[in-house]
Amino acid sequence: MKMTTGTVVAIAILVLLAFVLLVNVLEAAVGSKSTLRHTSSSTGYSYTPSRTAAPRYTPTPTYRPTPTATPKPTYTPPKTSKSSGSTKKSTSKKDPYDVSDYSEPEDFYYDHYDDFWDFEDAEDYWDAHH
């Protein structure tokens, strides 16, 4: 059977009509078309939304474990000895950087490099207070 151009066009039109009919049936099954009409006053164009159905995707709840309470740590103050022979350091310091805690000026500089202009400045401070 030989198909002519007219037959091919007729088949194409029938397929297109079947497709449009299928789309209309599916839209009716999912949700009706909205009757709202939006018109732009400046341009005169109008827009009618195709449908106002709810989204098809509904998220499923995810598993979230319930938090468990952790015990709060308790503070135990250190025991102090009340012997009369102990000496107490004074709380007023002339050295805010505790230079005596460092054995080398390099260690002192690396811990306080933001407080001094350069290494020599920190070394001079370390020498003066050590």
One Martini backbone bead per residue (centre of mass of N, CA, C, O) as a GRO file, in nm:
protein
  130
    1MET     BB    1   0.094   0.039   0.026
    2LYS     BB    2   0.051   0.363  -0.081
    3MET     BB    3   0.145   0.677   0.043
    4THR     BB    4   0.019   0.977   0.059
    5THR     BB    5   0.023   1.297   0.150
    6GLY     BB    6  -0.270   1.305   0.255
    7THR     BB    7  -0.245   1.063   0.449
    8VAL     BB    8  -0.021   1.176   0.630
    9VAL     BB    9  -0.175   1.428   0.723
   10ALA     BB   10  -0.420   1.282   0.847
   11ILE     BB   11  -0.258   1.122   1.057
   12ALA     BB   12  -0.130   1.365   1.201
   13ILE     BB   13  -0.396   1.494   1.290
   14LEU     BB   14  -0.502   1.252   1.457
   15VAL     BB   15  -0.263   1.242   1.656
   16LEU     BB   16  -0.296   1.530   1.763
   17LEU     BB   17  -0.587   1.498   1.867
   18ALA     BB   18  -0.525   1.266   2.063
   19PHE     BB   19  -0.326   1.425   2.236
   20VAL     BB   20  -0.517   1.652   2.326
   21LEU     BB   21  -0.727   1.467   2.455
   22LEU     BB   22  -0.534   1.340   2.664
   23VAL     BB   23  -0.458   1.601   2.808
   24ASN     BB   24  -0.746   1.679   2.897
   25VAL     BB   25  -0.801   1.427   3.065
   26LEU     BB   26  -0.564   1.463   3.261
   27GLU     BB   27  -0.644   1.741   3.369
   28ALA     BB   28  -0.919   1.648   3.483
   29ALA     BB   29  -0.796   1.439   3.681
   30VAL     BB   30  -0.612   1.639   3.844
   31GLY     BB   31  -0.748   1.926   3.751
   32SER     BB   32  -0.892   2.211   3.720
   33LYS     BB   33  -0.933   2.494   3.572
   34SER     BB   34  -0.885   2.812   3.597
   35THR     BB   35  -1.085   3.124   3.619
   36LEU     BB   36  -0.860   3.303   3.627
   37ARG     BB   37  -0.777   3.644   3.520
   38HIS     BB   38  -0.492   3.806   3.391
   39THR     BB   39  -0.442   4.162   3.350
   40SER     BB   40  -0.262   4.394   3.181
   41SER     BB   41  -0.287   4.738   3.167
   42SER     BB   42  -0.040   4.825   2.982
   43THR     BB   43  -0.068   4.582   2.744
   44GLY     BB   44  -0.337   4.375   2.738
   45TYR     BB   45  -0.252   4.119   2.845
   46SER     BB   46  -0.338   3.777   2.905
   47TYR     BB   47  -0.375   3.535   3.186
   48THR     BB   48  -0.421   3.177   3.217
   49PRO     BB   49  -0.414   2.942   3.422
   50SER     BB   50  -0.403   2.602   3.388
   51ARG     BB   51  -0.366   2.535   3.709
   52THR     BB   52  -0.449   2.471   4.082
   53ALA     BB   53  -0.302   2.241   4.173
   54ALA     BB   54  -0.142   2.052   4.364
   55PRO     BB   55   0.133   1.923   4.425
   56ARG     BB   56   0.263   1.604   4.368
   57TYR     BB   57   0.475   1.652   4.580
   58THR     BB   58   0.538   1.472   4.886
   59PRO     BB   59   0.701   1.479   5.159
   60THR     BB   60   0.884   1.277   5.354
   61PRO     BB   61   0.963   1.188   5.648
   62THR     BB   62   1.235   1.208   5.842
   63TYR     BB   63   1.474   1.078   6.033
   64ARG     BB   64   1.477   1.165   6.388
   65PRO     BB   65   1.650   1.156   6.651
   66THR     BB   66   1.635   1.153   6.979
   67PRO     BB   67   1.756   1.321   7.223
   68THR     BB   68   1.998   1.277   7.465
   69ALA     BB   69   2.085   1.299   7.781
   70THR     BB   70   2.351   1.449   7.941
   71PRO     BB   71   2.558   1.461   8.179
   72LYS     BB   72   2.653   1.683   8.412
   73PRO     BB   73   2.920   1.826   8.512
   74THR     BB   74   3.111   1.832   8.798
   75TYR     BB   75   3.242   2.044   9.042
   76THR     BB   76   3.571   2.019   9.193
   77PRO     BB   77   3.741   2.156   9.419
   78PRO     BB   78   4.037   2.217   9.525
   79LYS     BB   79   4.255   2.135   9.759
   80THR     BB   80   4.360   2.307  10.044
   81SER     BB   81   4.625   2.413  10.220
   82LYS     BB   82   4.680   2.518  10.582
   83SER     BB   83   4.965   2.594  10.596
   84SER     BB   84   5.198   2.820  10.742
   85GLY     BB   85   5.454   2.778  10.528
   86SER     BB   86   5.312   2.902  10.300
   87THR     BB   87   5.333   3.080   9.999
   88LYS     BB   88   5.205   3.370   9.846
   89LYS     BB   89   5.125   3.506   9.565
   90SER     BB   90   5.095   3.784   9.410
   91THR     BB   91   4.853   3.947   9.203
   92SER     BB   92   5.056   4.161   9.139
   93LYS     BB   93   5.187   4.250   8.823
   94LYS     BB   94   5.455   4.358   8.604
   95ASP     BB   95   5.394   4.098   8.413
   96PRO     BB   96   5.155   4.024   8.169
   97TYR     BB   97   5.330   3.770   8.011
   98ASP     BB   98   5.500   3.567   8.171
   99VAL     BB   99   5.820   3.527   8.120
  100SER     BB  100   5.900   3.302   8.334
  101ASP     BB  101   5.762   3.063   8.153
  102TYR     BB  102   6.015   3.114   7.968
  103SER     BB  103   6.328   2.997   7.823
  104GLU     BB  104   6.272   3.143   7.544
  105PRO     BB  105   6.223   3.402   7.322
  106GLU     BB  106   6.084   3.244   7.095
  107ASP     BB  107   5.844   3.134   7.257
  108PHE     BB  108   5.738   3.407   7.342
  109TYR     BB  109   5.691   3.523   7.057
  110TYR     BB  110   5.492   3.299   6.944
  111ASP     BB  111   5.269   3.366   7.170
  112HIS     BB  112   5.319   3.716   7.117
  113TYR     BB  113   5.326   3.840   6.813
  114ASP     BB  114   5.089   4.066   6.831
  115ASP     BB  115   5.239   4.249   7.071
  116PHE     BB  116   5.481   4.285   6.865
  117TRP     BB  117   5.669   4.410   6.614
  118ASP     BB  118   5.913   4.205   6.673
  119PHE     BB  119   6.151   3.997   6.779
  120GLU     BB  120   6.335   4.208   6.915
  121ASP     BB  121   6.117   4.328   7.095
  122ALA     BB  122   6.055   4.062   7.250
  123GLU     BB  123   6.347   4.011   7.344
  124ASP     BB  124   6.377   4.269   7.511
  125TYR     BB  125   6.147   4.203   7.704
  126TRP     BB  126   6.260   3.933   7.803
  127ASP     BB  127   6.528   4.046   7.917
  128ALA     BB  128   6.395   4.255   8.120
  129HIS     BB  129   6.194   4.011   8.267
  130HIS     BB  130   6.396   3.747   8.325
   0.00000   0.00000   0.00000
